[in-house]
Amino acid sequence: MNPYLIGAFMNECSVRWRSIEGFSDAVDYARSLEPGITMSNNILNATGSLCDEVSKILQKPTRLLMFFNVNDWIKLFRGLYDFYGELIDPEPSLDVPNFVLSIRIPNKSLGLALRIALKFLGINSNVFPGNDGKLYLVIHEKESIARFIKTVKPHLDPGLNIALRNKWIKHYIGSGEPLVIIKEPPQPV
């Protein structure tokens, strides 16, 4: 199964549409990888086999550390971030670098495996419960956020977001060089 799809449906087999720049590209990409993914009433539904695969992974997520290579991890992080991630500016009125990157995750065991994989990529992270009772993988250091975005290359690029673009370009674009650069084969048009 494609690691991007596993990340995209890691929290649930039905994902509600997100009104955020780049999300429609992420949905199109997921559907190109798995034609059985359907969309109805603003909800993206995974195939049964994909849900089964995710369910097996969530039983022992640290096993991914043995089976995934670096490219697989990057694709998984891209899927997770595109479908459950958010780069927020908690103090938009200030012109200082203070972004927080958070990704909703289903459990602490997966959070541990994700933190280990991120550490191998030179990215510091933590797992915290949110005010909504859900768990989040959180990255808050400037270098780590920039390295994550540049390494993972999500469809939800901060350069597309009108509210974040200026601060991203001014404070983050020159930081956190990617440790790994994936060359993907060209997608058929």
Order of alpha helices (4+ residues) and beta strands (2+ residues): alpha-beta-alpha-beta-beta-alpha-alpha-alpha-beta-beta-alpha-beta-beta-alpha
